[in-house]
């Protein structure tokens, strides 16, 4: 399938780098990476990554870009993830949960279950019906305003207050982000704020929650990529896209964790609403 797709065109390296930067920034900022990876090629007229004819190449490239942001998460949270991995393995060996790290490791896996079930059960529906431009614009606006409401609520919970109920609630919210425009980090941070977590804890939990669900999805889709191979002539674009995604992802996760310690999520809300309205205006424009 991917080999046949090459006939439809290749990905210019410049396009790959731009989309890698887009993925790296929008994966961790609460503005929807999946939505932006659809909107940017659509707005710029990059036909090699738009339309049903190029759907397979688009999905494959999307997986590659997610590998970049996973690498960024692994690097930034390397100490946390190493500690949690050891704790999880210790818990399995002892067949008991005795420490806070062991508890958190299992809760992060629990939070991934809703998204995994929904993603596996509704994959075709999501791919075929939830990527319309107008719907992405509406999701940007609606869930941006929801984040604004949640961010004004009082908060007194920290990471140590993360329990099974909170993990499932934020996990269900994470499943909703399978619709482009919602934003995985945005909706999980929103859910965390509604649950009473402070901004820093909500953001950290959101990023740690991303590892099981995005890592699992990338592994699953990556196996298909390894089996079929890259489309001819796209290796450079894929490589530069992954690098751009990883570097900007590292910058983005560092930036947002610094910002939320002293400021609100209002700038991201304003951006989401403005971007959604701009896209709807373009759709309504006779020029488009």
SERO-4910 file (N, C-alpha, C, O; in steps of 0.05 Angstrom, whole numbers):
BEGIN
 pado doro    nc1    nc2    nc3   cac1   cac2   cac3    cc1    cc2    cc3    oc1    oc2    oc3
  Unk    A     17    -24      0      0      0      0     17     25      0     12     44    -15
  Unk    A     38     26     17     55     49     19     72     52     -7     77     75    -15
  Unk    A     80     30    -19     95     32    -43     78     43    -65     88     59    -82
  Unk    A     53     35    -66     35     46    -86     31     76    -81     27     91   -100
  Unk    A     31     84    -56     26    112    -49     47    130    -60     42    154    -65
  Unk    A     72    120    -64     93    137    -73     87    150   -100     97    171   -106
  Unk    A     71    136   -116     64    147   -142     49    173   -140     50    189   -158
  Unk    A     35    177   -117     20    202   -113     38    226   -108     28    249   -109
  Unk    A     63    221   -102     81    243    -97     99    238    -73     95    218    -58
  Unk    A    119    256    -68    136    252    -45    133    276    -27    118    295    -33
  Unk    A    146    275     -4    144    297     16    169    314     14    191    304     20
  Unk    A    167    339      5    191    356      5    202    359     33    187    360     53
  Unk    A    229    360     35    242    362     62    233    387     77    229    386    101
  Unk    A    229    409     63    220    434     76    193    430     89    188    439    111
  Unk    A    175    416     74    148    411     85    150    393    109    136    397    129
  Unk    A    168    373    108    171    355    130    181    369    155    172    364    177
  Unk    A    200    388    152    211    403    175    189    421    187    186    422    211
  Unk    A    174    434    170    152    452    180    132    435    195    123    444    217
  Unk    A    125    412    185    105    396    199    117    383    224    102    378    243
  Unk    A    143    377    224    156    367    248    155    388    270    150    382    293
  Unk    A    161    413    263    159    435    282    131    438    292    126    443    316
  Unk    A    112    436    274     83    438    281     76    417    301     62    422    321
  Unk    A     84    392    296     78    370    313     91    373    341     79    369    361
  Unk    A    117    381    341    131    384    366    119    405    384    117    401    408
  Unk    A    110    427    372     98    449    388     70    441    397     63    444    421
  Unk    A     54    431    379     25    427    384     20    402    400     -2    398    411
  Unk    A     39    383    401     34    359    417     34    365    447     18    353    462
  Unk    A     50    384    456     52    390    484     37    415    492     27    417    514
  Unk    A     36    434    474     19    457    480    -10    449    475    -16    433    458
  Unk    A    -29    459    491    -57    449    490    -73    460    466    -93    473    469
  Unk    A    -62    454    441    -74    466    418    -81    446    396    -90    453    374
  Unk    A    -76    420    401    -83    398    382    -63    393    360    -62    408    340
  Unk    A    -46    373    364    -26    366    343    -40    353    319    -33    360    296
  Unk    A    -59    335    324    -72    322    301    -88    342    284    -88    339    260
  Unk    A   -100    361    297   -114    382    283    -96    399    266   -102    405    243
  Unk    A    -73    407    277    -54    424    262    -41    409    240    -34    421    219
  Unk    A    -36    383    243    -24    368    222    -43    364    198    -34    357    176
  Unk    A    -68    369    202    -88    369    180    -91    397    169    -92    401    145
  Unk    A    -93    417    187    -98    444    179    -75    457    164    -79    471    144
  Unk    A    -50    452    172    -27    466    160    -24    457    130    -22    475    113
  Unk    A    -24    431    123    -22    424     95    -47    434     79    -44    442     56
  Unk    A    -70    434     92    -94    444     78    -92    474     72    -98    482     50
  Unk    A    -83    490     91    -81    519     87    -60    526     67    -63    545     52
  Unk    A    -38    510     67    -15    517     50    -17    502     23      0    507      5
  Unk    A    -37    485     19    -41    472     -6    -20    451    -12    -13    446    -35
  Unk    A    -10    437      9     10    416      5     -5    390     -2    -12    375     16
  Unk    A    -10    386    -27    -27    364    -36    -16    336    -31    -31    316    -31
  Unk    A     10    334    -26     21    307    -21     11    296      6     14    272     10
  Unk    A      0    313     23     -9    303     49    -38    310     54    -47    310     77
  Unk    A    -53    316     33    -81    321     36    -97    304     17    -87    295     -3
  Unk    A   -123    300     24   -140    285      7   -139    255     12   -120    245     23
  Unk    A   -160    241      4   -162    213      9   -141    197     -6   -132    175      2
  Unk    A   -133    208    -29   -113    193    -46    -86    190    -31    -72    171    -37
  Unk    A    -80    208    -13    -55    207      1    -58    200     30    -40    205     47
  Unk    A    -81    187     37    -87    182     65    -66    163     78    -58    168    101
  Unk    A    -56    143     64    -37    125     76    -10    138     81      2    133    102
  Unk    A     -1    154     62     24    169     66     22    188     90     40    191    106
  Unk    A     -1    201     91     -6    221    113     -5    207    140      9    216    159
  Unk    A    -18    184    143    -19    169    168      9    159    176     17    160    199
  Unk    A     24    150    155     51    140    161     69    162    170     85    158    189
  Unk    A     68    185    157     84    208    165     76    218    193     93    226    209
  Unk    A     50    217    199     40    225    225     53    207    247     60    218    268
  Unk    A     54    181    242     67    163    262     96    170    266    106    171    288
  Unk    A    110    176    244    138    184    246    142    209    263    160    210    279
  Unk    A    125    229    259    127    253    275    122    248    304    134    261    321
  Unk    A    103    230    310     98    223    338    122    210    351    126    212    375
  Unk    A    137    195    336    162    183    346    180    205    357    193    202    378
  Unk    A    181    228    342    198    250    351    189    262    378    206    267    395
  Unk    A    163    265    381    153    277    407    156    256    430    159    264    453
  Unk    A    154    231    423    158    210    444    187    212    454    193    210    477
  Unk    A    206    215    435    234    218    442    238    243    460    254    242    479
  Unk    A    224    265    454    226    289    470    216    284    498    228    293    518
  Unk    A    194    269    500    183    263    527    202    245    543    206    250    566
  Unk    A    213    225    529    231    207    542    256    222    553    266    217    575
  Unk    A    265    241    537    289    257    545    283    275    568    297    276    588
  Unk    A    261    290    566    254    310    587    247    296    614    256    305    635
  Unk    A    232    275    612    223    261    637    239    236    642    229    218    655
  Unk    A    264    235    633    279    210    634    282    200    663    281    176    668
  Unk    A    287    219    682    290    210    709    264    200    721    264    179    735
  Unk    A    242    214    715    216    205    725    209    178    713    200    160    728
  Unk    A    213    175    687    205    150    674    222    127    682    212    104    685
  Unk    A    248    132    686    265    110    696    257    101    724    256     77    729
  Unk    A    250    120    741    241    114    768    215     98    767    211     79    782
  Unk    A    196    107    750    170     94    749    173     66    736    158     47    744
  Unk    A    191     63    717    195     37    704    206     17    724    196     -6    726
  Unk    A    225     26    740    236      8    761    215      1    781    212    -22    790
  Unk    A    199     21    789    178     17    808    157     -3    798    148    -21    812
  Unk    A    149      0    772    130    -19    761    140    -47    760    126    -66    766
  Unk    A    165    -51    752    177    -78    751    180    -90    779    175   -113    783
  Unk    A    187    -73    798    189    -82    826    161    -91    836    159   -112    849
  Unk    A    141    -76    829    114    -83    838    105   -109    825     92   -126    839
  Unk    A    112   -114    800    104   -139    787    119   -162    800    107   -183    804
  Unk    A    144   -158    806    160   -180    818    149   -186    846    148   -210    853
  Unk    A    142   -166    861    132   -171    888    102   -177    889     92   -185    910
  Unk    A     89   -172    866     60   -176    865     45   -160    886     27   -169    900
  Unk    A     55   -135    889     43   -117    909     50    -88    902     69    -83    888
  Unk    A     33    -70    911     38    -41    907     44    -29    934     26    -27    951
  Unk    A     69    -21    938     77    -13    965     86     16    966     87     28    988
  Unk    A     94     28    944    104     55    944     88     74    927     72     65    910
  Unk    A     92    100    930     78    119    914     85    117    884     68    120    867
  Unk    A    111    111    878    119    108    851    107     83    838     99     84    815
  Unk    A    105     61    853     92     37    842     63     43    836     52     33    816
  Unk    A     50     57    854     22     64    850     18     82    825      0     77    809
  Unk    A     35    102    822     33    120    799     38    105    773     25    110    753
  Unk    A     57     87    773     63     72    748     39     56    739     32     56    715
  Unk    A     25     43    757      1     28    749    -22     47    742    -38     40    724
  Unk    A    -24     70    755    -46     88    749    -42    100    721    -62    105    707
  Unk    A    -17    105    713    -12    115    686    -21     95    665    -32    102    644
  Unk    A    -16     69    670    -25     49    652    -56     47    651    -68     44    630
  Unk    A    -68     50    675    -97     50    676   -109     73    660   -129     70    647
  Unk    A    -96     96    661   -106    120    646   -106    115    616   -120    129    601
  Unk    A    -89     97    607    -87     92    578   -109     74    567   -113     73    543
  Unk    A   -122     59    585   -142     39    576   -165     51    560   -171     41    538
  Unk    A   -178     73    569   -201     84    553   -193     92    525   -207     85    506
  Unk    A   -170    105    522   -161    113    495   -154     90    478   -160     90    454
  Unk    A   -142     69    490   -135     45    474   -160     31    464   -161     22    441
  Unk    A   -180     28    482   -205     14    474   -220     30    452   -228     18    432
  Unk    A   -223     56    457   -237     73    437   -221     74    411   -233     72    389
  Unk    A   -195     77    412   -179     78    388   -180     53    372   -182     54    347
  Unk    A   -179     30    385   -180      5    371   -208     -1    360   -211    -11    337
  Unk    A   -229      6    375   -256      0    367   -267     18    346   -284     11    330
  Unk    A   -258     43    346   -269     63    328   -249     75    308   -252     97    298
  Unk    A   -227     60    303   -206     71    286   -216     80    258   -209    101    249
  Unk    A   -232     63    245   -241     70    219   -260     94    219   -259    111    202
  Unk    A   -278     95    240   -296    118    242   -281    144    247   -287    164    235
  Unk    A   -261    143    264   -244    166    269   -230    176    244   -230    200    238
  Unk    A   -218    157    229   -203    164    205   -221    176    183   -213    193    169
  Unk    A   -246    165    182   -263    172    159   -281    196    164   -288    210    146
  Unk    A   -288    202    190   -308    222    195   -300    245    213   -314    265    215
  Unk    A   -277    243    227   -271    263    247   -248    282    238   -237    296    255
  Unk    A   -241    282    213   -219    299    204   -228    322    186   -212    334    173
  Unk    A   -255    327    186   -264    350    170   -254    376    180   -252    380    205
  Unk    A   -248    394    162   -236    420    170   -254    436    188   -246    446    208
  Unk    A   -280    437    181   -299    453    198   -301    441    226   -304    456    245
  Unk    A   -300    415    228   -303    402    254   -278    407    271   -280    412    295
  Unk    A   -254    407    259   -230    414    274   -231    442    285   -224    447    308
  Unk    A   -241    461    268   -243    488    277   -262    491    301   -256    505    320
  Unk    A   -285    477    299   -305    478    321   -293    466    347   -296    477    369
  Unk    A   -278    444    344   -266    431    367   -245    449    380   -243    450    405
  Unk    A   -230    463    364   -210    482    374   -224    503    392   -214    509    414
  Unk    A   -246    514    382   -260    535    397   -274    524    422   -270    534    444
  Unk    A   -289    502    419   -305    491    442   -287    482    465   -291    489    488
  Unk    A   -266    467    458   -249    456    480   -229    477    490   -218    474    511
  Unk    A   -224    498    474   -209    520    484   -224    535    506   -213    542    527
  Unk    A   -250    540    501   -267    553    521   -270    536    546   -271    547    568
  Unk    A   -272    510    542   -274    492    565   -249    493    582   -251    492    607
  Unk    A   -226    495    570   -201    498    585   -201    524    600   -191    525    623
  Unk    A   -212    545    588   -213    571    602   -230    569    627   -223    580    648
  Unk    A   -253    555    626   -270    551    649   -256    535    671   -257    543    694
  Unk    A   -244    513    663   -231    496    682   -208    510    696   -202    506    720
  Unk    A   -194    527    681   -170    540    692   -176    561    713   -158    570    727
  Unk    A   -201    569    714   -209    589    734   -218    577    760   -223    591    780
  Unk    A   -220    550    761   -229    537    785   -207    536    807   -183    535    800
  Unk    A   -214    535    832   -194    532    853   -181    505    852   -193    485    844
  Unk    A   -156    504    860   -141    478    859   -124    475    883   -111    494    893
  Unk    A   -124    450    894   -107    445    917    -96    416    916    -83    407    935
  Unk    A   -100    403    894    -89    375    891    -62    375    877    -57    392    859
  Unk    A    -45    356    885    -19    353    872    -17    324    862    -35    308    865
  Unk    A      6    317    850     10    291    838      4    268    857     -6    248    849
  Unk    A     11    272    882      7    250    902    -23    244    907    -30    224    919
  Unk    A    -40    263    898    -69    258    901    -82    244    877   -106    240    876
  Unk    A    -65    236    858    -74    222    834    -81    194    841    -63    178    848
  Unk    A   -107    187    839   -116    160    846   -131    147    823   -132    158    801
  Unk    A   -142    123    827   -157    109    806   -179    125    793   -182    125    769
  Unk    A   -195    140    809   -217    155    798   -206    178    780   -217    183    758
  Unk    A   -185    191    789   -173    212    773   -160    201    748   -162    213    726
  Unk    A   -147    178    750   -134    165    727   -155    158    705   -151    163    682
  Unk    A   -178    146    714   -198    139    694   -212    163    682   -218    164    659
  Unk    A   -217    184    699   -230    208    689   -212    222    668   -222    229    647
  Unk    A   -187    225    674   -168    237    655   -164    219    631   -158    229    609
  Unk    A   -165    193    636   -162    174    614   -185    175    594   -182    174    570
  Unk    A   -210    178    605   -233    182    588   -231    208    572   -239    209    548
  Unk    A   -222    228    585   -218    254    571   -197    250    549   -200    261    527
  Unk    A   -176    235    554   -155    230    534   -167    216    510   -158    221    488
  Unk    A   -186    198    514   -198    184    492   -213    203    473   -214    199    449
  Unk    A   -225    224    485   -239    244    468   -220    258    449   -229    269    429
  Unk    A   -194    259    456   -175    273    439   -168    258    414   -153    268    397
  Unk    A   -180    235    409   -177    221    384   -190    236    361   -184    231    338
  Unk    A   -207    255    368   -220    272    349   -201    296    344   -196    311    362
  Unk    A   -191    300    320   -172    322    314   -185    349    322   -208    354    316
  Unk    A   -169    366    335   -179    392    343   -184    393    373   -184    415    384
  Unk    A   -188    370    386   -193    370    415   -167    376    430   -168    392    448
  Unk    A   -146    362    424   -119    364    437   -117    345    461   -131    348    480
  Unk    A    -99    326    458    -95    307    480    -85    321    505    -96    316    527
  Unk    A    -64    338    502    -55    351    526    -75    371    536    -78    375    561
  Unk    A    -89    385    518   -109    404    526   -132    392    542   -140    403    563
  Unk    A   -143    370    533   -167    358    546   -159    344    572   -174    344    591
  Unk    A   -135    333    573   -126    320    599   -119    341    620   -125    337    643
  Unk    A   -107    363    611   -102    385    630   -128    397    639   -131    403    663
  Unk    A   -147    400    621   -174    410    628   -187    392    649   -198    402    669
  Unk    A   -186    366    644   -198    347    663   -184    348    690   -196    347    711
  Unk    A   -157    351    689   -142    353    714   -149    378    730   -151    377    754
  Unk    A   -153    400    716   -161    425    729   -189    422    741   -194    431    763
  Unk    A   -208    409    727   -235    404    738   -233    386    762   -250    389    780
  Unk    A   -214    368    763   -211    351    786   -197    364    810   -193    352    831
  Unk    A   -188    389    806   -176    404    828   -146    404    829   -134    413    848
  Unk    A   -132    393    808   -103    394    808    -92    421    801   -104    435    784
  Unk    A    -70    429    813    -59    455    806    -47    453    777    -44    431    767
  Unk    A    -40    476    766    -32    476    737     -8    459    732     -7    444    712
  Unk    A     12    461    749     37    445    745     31    415    746     42    400    730
  Unk    A     16    407    766     10    378    769     -7    368    746     -2    346    736
  Unk    A    -27    384    738    -44    376    715    -27    373    690    -31    354    675
  Unk    A     -9    391    685      8    390    661     27    366    663     30    351    643
  Unk    A     40    362    685     59    339    688     45    313    685     54    295    671
  Unk    A     21    310    698      6    285    695     -2    281    666     -2    258    656
  Unk    A    -10    302    653    -18    300    624      5    289    607      1    272    591
  Unk    A     29    300    612     52    291    595     60    263    602     67    247    584
  Unk    A     60    255    628     66    228    635     46    208    625     52    186    617
  Unk    A     20    217    624     -1    200    614      2    195    584     -7    175    573
  Unk    A     16    213    570     19    210    541     37    186    534     34    175    512
  Unk    A     55    178    551     74    157    544     61    130    538     67    119    517
  Unk    A     44    119    555     32     93    549     15     94    524     16     76    507
  Unk    A     -2    115    521    -22    115    499     -8    122    472    -13    108    452
  Unk    A      8    143    471     21    150    446     43    130    439     48    124    416
  Unk    A     57    121    460     78    101    455     67     75    444     78     63    426
  Unk    A     44     67    456     31     42    446     21     45    418     24     27    401
  Unk    A      9     68    412     -2     73    385     21     74    365     18     63    343
  Unk    A     42     88    372     65     90    353     78     63    348     86     57    326
  Unk    A     79     46    369     91     19    366     73      2    348     83    -11    330
  Unk    A     47      4    353     28    -12    336     29     -4    307     31    -21    289
  Unk    A     28     22    302     29     32    274     57     29    262     60     25    238
  Unk    A     77     32    280    104     29    270    111      1    260    127     -2    242
  Unk    A     98    -19    272    103    -46    262     94    -49    233    107    -63    218
  Unk    A     72    -36    227     62    -36    199     82    -21    181     86    -29    158
  Unk    A     93      0    191    113     15    176    138     -1    170    149     -1    148
  Unk    A    147    -16    191    171    -33    187    165    -55    167    182    -62    151
  Unk    A    141    -66    169    133    -87    151    132    -78    122    143    -92    104
  Unk    A    120    -55    117    116    -45     89    140    -29     79    144    -27     55
  Unk    A    154    -17     97    177      0     89    168     28     82    144     33     77
  Unk    A    187     47     81    180     74     73    175     76     43    188     61     28
  Unk    A    158     94     35    154     98      7    181    108     -5    195    123      8
  Unk    A    187     99    -29    213    107    -42    216    137    -43    197    152    -50
  Unk    A    240    147    -36    246    175    -38    237    192    -15    238    217    -17
  Unk    A    227    180      7    217    195     29    234    193     54    228    205     75
  Unk    A    256    178     53    272    174     77    283    200     89    282    204    113
  Unk    A    292    218     72    303    244     82    281    260     95    286    272    117
  Unk    A    258    261     83    236    277     94    227    265    121    223    280    140
  Unk    A    225    239    123    217    226    148    238    232    170    231    238    192
  Unk    A    264    230    162    285    234    182    285    263    193    287    267    217
  Unk    A    284    283    175    283    310    183    258    317    198    259    334    217
  Unk    A    236    305    191    211    310    205    213    300    234    203    314    252
  Unk    A    224    277    238    227    266    265    246    284    282    240    289    305
  Unk    A    268    293    270    287    310    284    274    336    292    276    345    315
  Unk    A    260    349    273    246    374    279    225    371    301    222    388    318
  Unk    A    211    349    300    190    343    320    202    339    347    191    350    367
  Unk    A    224    324    349    237    319    375    248    344    387    244    349    411
  Unk    A    262    361    371    275    385    382    254    405    391    256    415    414
  Unk    A    234    410    375    213    430    383    196    419    405    186    434    421
  Unk    A    192    393    405    176    380    427    190    384    454    177    390    474
  Unk    A    216    381    454    232    385    479    229    414    488    226    419    512
  Unk    A    230    433    469    227    461    476    199    467    487    196    481    507
  Unk    A    179    455    474    151    460    482    145    450    510    132    464    525
  Unk    A    153    425    516    147    414    542    161    430    564    149    434    586
  Unk    A    185    439    559    199    455    579    186    482    582    183    492    605
  Unk    A    177    494    560    164    520    560    138    519    576    134    536    594
  Unk    A    121    500    570     95    500    583     97    495    613     81    506    629
  Unk    A    115    478    621    118    472    650    129    497    665    123    500    688
  Unk    A    145    513    651    154    537    664    132    558    665    129    573    685
  Unk    A    117    560    643     96    581    642     74    576    662     65    594    676
  Unk    A     65    551    664     41    545    681     47    548    711     29    549    727
  Unk    A     73    549    718     79    553    747     72    581    756     68    586    780
  Unk    A     71    600    737     66    628    745     43    641    730     34    662    738
  Unk    A     34    628    708     13    641    692    -10    621    686     -8    598    693
  Unk    A    -30    632    673    -54    615    666    -51    604    638    -31    610    624
  Unk    A    -71    589    630    -71    577    603    -86    596    583    -91    588    561
  Unk    A    -91    621    592   -107    639    575    -94    644    547   -110    645    528
  Unk    A    -68    647    545    -57    651    518    -64    629    498    -69    634    474
  Unk    A    -64    604    508    -71    582    491   -100    581    484   -108    574    462
  Unk    A   -117    590    503   -146    592    498   -151    613    476   -166    608    457
  Unk    A   -138    636    478   -141    657    458   -132    647    431   -146    652    411
  Unk    A   -110    633    430   -100    623    404   -120    603    392   -125    604    368
  Unk    A   -130    585    408   -149    564    398   -173    577    386   -182    570    364
  Unk    A   -185    596    401   -209    609    391   -204    625    366   -219    623    347
  Unk    A   -182    640    366   -175    656    342   -169    638    318   -178    644    296
  Unk    A   -155    616    323   -148    598    301   -174    584    290   -177    582    265
  Unk    A   -191    576    308   -216    563    299   -233    582    283   -244    575    262
  Unk    A   -236    607    292   -252    627    278   -239    633    251   -253    637    231
  Unk    A   -212    635    250   -198    641    225   -203    619    204   -207    624    180
  Unk    A   -202    594    213   -207    571    195   -235    572    184   -240    567    160
  Unk    A   -254    577    202   -282    579    193   -286    602    173   -302    600    154
  Unk    A   -271    624    177   -273    646    159   -262    639    132   -273    646    111
  Unk    A   -240    624    132   -228    615    107   -247    597     92   -250    598     67
  Unk    A   -260    579    106   -279    560     94   -302    576     82   -312    568     60
  Unk    A   -311    597     95   -334    612     85   -326    632     62   -343    642     48
  Unk    A   -300    636     59   -290    656     40   -294    645     11   -288    622      6
  Unk    A   -303    662     -7   -306    654    -35   -279    649    -48   -277    634    -68
  Unk    A   -258    661    -37   -231    657    -48   -222    628    -44   -209    617    -62
  Unk    A   -230    616    -21   -222    589    -17   -237    570    -35   -234    546    -34
***
